[in-house]
Amino acid sequence: MAKHRVAEVVGTGGTLLVGSSEEGACLKAILVCKFAASGVCTVYNGQTASGTVVATIDCSTIDAQGTYEFDCYLDTGLFVAVTGGAARVSVVYY
């Protein structure tokens, strides 16, 4: 059984890259821990923001806080970008 890892990504240009184009990565969930005005979390299948968009989460209101489960394999890697002030998410992957 794979061990889950957690990484925090904070807004204003915060990014996270997991896996490689050869091995890919598995995304378990994204937790929106703190919302912020104009906050957005974008999840990509790829190594950069030019990859295929898997999800876009609006992190600008308190209603966004919570857990978004994915349980998916991304064949070219997992890239997460958070923009907008102090928005904060935790990415659970393996």
N, C-alpha and C positions, 0 to 999 in steps of 0.2 A: 504494500500500500504506500502510495506517495505521501510524503510529508508536506503539509500546507505551509506556505510562507505568507507573510503579510508585509506590505510596504506602504508607507504613507506618502501621498502626493499632495502638495499644497499649491494653491493657485498662483497666479502671476508667473506663468511659464513653467510650472512644475511638471516634470515628465518622469516616466518609468519605462524602461525597456527590459523585457524578460524573454529569454530564449533566443534562437537564431533562425535564420532562413532555412537551415538544414534540419533542425530539431523541432522547431515550433515551441508552443507553450500551452498550458492549460489554465484557463481562467475559471475560478470557482465563483467569486462574487466581488462586488464593489459595495462598500459601505460609505454612504455620504455622512460624514461625521460633523461637518460644519458648513452651513450655507453662507453665501456672500452675494451681494448684489452683482449681477452679470456673471455669476459663476457657472461654468460649463465643464463637464468631464466628458472627454471623447475617447472611445476605445477603438483601436485599430488592429487589424490583422496585418502585421508587418513590422518593419524595423524603424519606421519614421511616420510622421503625420501624412505621408503620401500613400500609406497603405489603405486597404479597404476598411471603411468605417463599419464597425460592428454595432456600436451603440453611441448615442449622445444623451447624456443625462443633464437636465437643467438643474443646477445647484443653487439657484438664485432665491429660493423661498424655503421656509421651514418645512413645507410639505415634501421637499425633496429628501430630507433626512430619512435614512433607513437603509435596508439591505436590498441589493439588486443581484439576484442569483443568475448565473450563466451556465456553469458546468459545461464548458465547451472547449474544444481543442482548436487552437489557431495555428495553422500549418506553417506560417512564415514568421511567427513570433507575436508577442503581445507588446503593444506600445500604448501607453495611457498618457494623455495630456490634460492638465487642469488649468483653466484660465479664469480670470476674474477675482481679483483681490485675495481674500483670505479663505476662499473655499478649500475644504480639506476632505480628501477621501482616503480610505484604506482599501488596498487591492489585495485580495486573497487569491493566490495562484499556486500551482505546483508543476 
